[in-house]
Structures are given as C-alpha cells and as structure tokens.
Amino acid sequence: MAEYDLKTSKAMLESGRYLYVAFTSQQSIEKILKAYFLKIKNETPPYIHNLPRLISFCELDNELTNEQKDFNGELNLYYIEARYTEDLIELSKTTNKEKAHYIFNKTMEFYNWLFPKI
C-alpha cells in the first residue's frame, strides 16, 4: 500500500493536484514505517498517523539525518484527519508546484532509504 500511495502521489503531481501530492506522500511514508515496524517487532503497528512518533517506535531516531527528521516533521502536517474545507484551503495555499515537487522527491528519497530494510 505504501508503493500504491507513492504512485498516487506521482499521479497527483503530474495532474497538478499538489495538496494531494503531500497527503499521499504522508500516507506512503506512514505505511512504509508501519511495514518496517511489523518487520522488526513482529506485531501490529500502533494506530497512529504521526510520522515522528512512528519513527521513534521503529527505533530509527539515531539512523535518520536531521534533514530526514525535519522533512518527516514537515510531512506530518499533511495528514488531513478531518478534511474540513477550511483546513484544506489553508494547506492548499502553501502547497504549490515547487513545494509538491520537493515533497515528492524527499518522499522518494526516504522511501528508497527505508524500503531495503524491510
């Protein structure tokens, strides 16, 4: 499912739906972290969406660069729990083409870093 969300993120980037690039990128990283958690702990991952907390539960804090930590903290903001119109409008204002490309590229980097560990 992490790969599916990553492909969706790319499709959203190509179609100009930049907010959903960020949302599906967040979903992709959340799911790959949960897959890693399952591998190392052999138990169901916690039912949370917070990327920094998932990273901590996966005991990856010491393996990540500060840049990776900062990016995941930033990406964490794009988990749109309620999906209220005003929240979407506010996030849309800051998620332009340049930002969406940055998010997608950083997501790919993190995904490609973590995937071989699974």
Secondary structure per residue as TSV (DSSP state, phi and psi in degrees):
chain	resnum	aa	ss	phi	psi
A	1	M	-	360.0	-30.9
A	2	A	H	-62.9	-42.0
A	3	E	H	-66.4	-39.8
A	4	Y	H	-59.5	-45.7
A	5	D	H	-65.1	-35.7
A	6	L	H	-64.8	-42.1
A	7	K	H	-65.9	-36.2
A	8	T	H	-64.8	-40.1
A	9	S	H	-59.4	-43.5
A	10	K	H	-64.1	-41.8
A	11	A	H	-63.0	-39.3
A	12	M	H	-67.4	-35.9
A	13	L	H	-63.6	-45.8
A	14	E	H	-67.1	-27.3
A	15	S	H	-94.5	-1.7
A	16	G	T	81.2	19.2
A	17	R	-	-99.1	77.6
A	18	Y	H	-68.6	-35.9
A	19	L	H	-61.2	-37.8
A	20	Y	H	-77.8	-16.7
A	21	V	H	-61.8	-48.1
A	22	A	H	-65.9	-45.1
A	23	F	H	-62.7	-48.2
A	24	T	H	-72.3	-26.5
A	25	S	H	-65.6	-44.2
A	26	Q	H	-59.6	-43.3
A	27	Q	H	-63.1	-39.8
A	28	S	H	-62.2	-46.9
A	29	I	H	-67.1	-41.0
A	30	E	H	-57.2	-44.7
A	31	K	H	-72.1	-36.9
A	32	I	H	-71.7	-33.6
A	33	L	H	-64.1	-39.5
A	34	K	H	-68.8	-34.4
A	35	A	H	-65.1	-41.9
A	36	Y	H	-63.6	-42.7
A	37	F	H	-57.4	-46.4
A	38	L	H	-59.3	-40.7
A	39	K	H	-65.5	-47.0
A	40	I	H	-81.2	-27.3
A	41	K	H	-105.1	-17.2
A	42	N	-	54.2	41.3
A	43	E	S	-149.0	163.0
A	44	T	-	-61.6	132.1
A	45	P	-	-66.1	157.2
A	46	P	-	-64.4	149.2
A	47	Y	S	-85.1	67.8
A	48	I	-	-131.6	165.7
A	49	H	-	-121.0	0.0
A	50	N	-	-78.3	111.4
A	51	L	H	-63.1	-47.5
A	52	P	H	-58.8	-37.5
A	53	R	H	-68.4	-40.2
A	54	L	H	-62.3	-41.1
A	55	I	H	-58.7	-42.8
A	56	S	H	-65.2	-44.8
A	57	F	H	-61.8	-30.2
A	58	C	T	-83.1	-1.6
A	59	E	T	58.1	40.4
A	60	L	-	-102.6	-0.3
A	61	D	T	-50.5	-43.4
A	62	N	T	-80.1	-12.3
A	63	E	T	-92.6	-20.1
A	64	L	S	-84.8	146.0
A	65	T	-	-76.9	164.2
A	66	N	H	-60.7	-35.8
A	67	E	H	-62.8	-42.5
A	68	Q	H	-65.0	-41.2
A	69	K	H	-63.3	-45.6
A	70	D	H	-61.4	-44.0
A	71	F	H	-62.1	-45.3
A	72	N	H	-65.5	-33.5
A	73	G	H	-64.3	-42.0
A	74	E	H	-66.8	-45.8
A	75	L	H	-62.9	-31.4
A	76	N	H	-56.7	-30.2
A	77	L	T	-64.5	-19.9
A	78	Y	T	-90.7	3.9
A	79	Y	-	-74.4	113.3
A	80	I	-	-101.2	87.8
A	81	E	S	-66.1	-53.2
A	82	A	S	-87.3	-29.7
A	83	R	-	58.4	38.2
A	84	Y	-	-71.7	146.6
A	85	T	H	-53.6	-45.6
A	86	E	H	-64.9	-34.4
A	87	D	H	-66.5	-43.4
A	88	L	H	-63.6	-41.9
A	89	I	H	-62.3	-44.8
A	90	E	H	-63.3	-45.6
A	91	L	H	-66.1	-36.7
A	92	S	H	-61.8	-33.3
A	93	K	H	-62.3	-30.2
A	94	T	H	-103.1	-0.1
A	95	T	-	-111.3	83.6
A	96	N	-	-96.5	-175.0
A	97	K	H	-58.5	-46.1
A	98	E	H	-61.9	-45.6
A	99	K	H	-63.8	-40.9
A	100	A	H	-63.9	-41.0
A	101	H	H	-63.0	-43.1
A	102	Y	H	-59.3	-48.9
A	103	I	H	-61.1	-46.2
A	104	F	H	-62.6	-45.7
A	105	N	H	-64.2	-42.3
A	106	K	H	-67.8	-35.6
A	107	T	H	-63.7	-44.3
A	108	M	H	-59.3	-44.3
A	109	E	H	-59.5	-47.5
A	110	F	H	-66.5	-44.2
A	111	Y	H	-57.7	-48.0
A	112	N	H	-68.0	-25.5
A	113	W	H	-74.0	-41.7
A	114	L	H	-84.8	-33.8
A	115	F	G	-52.8	-44.8
A	116	P	G	-63.5	-17.2
A	117	K	G	-81.2	-9.1
A	118	I	-	-87.8	360.0
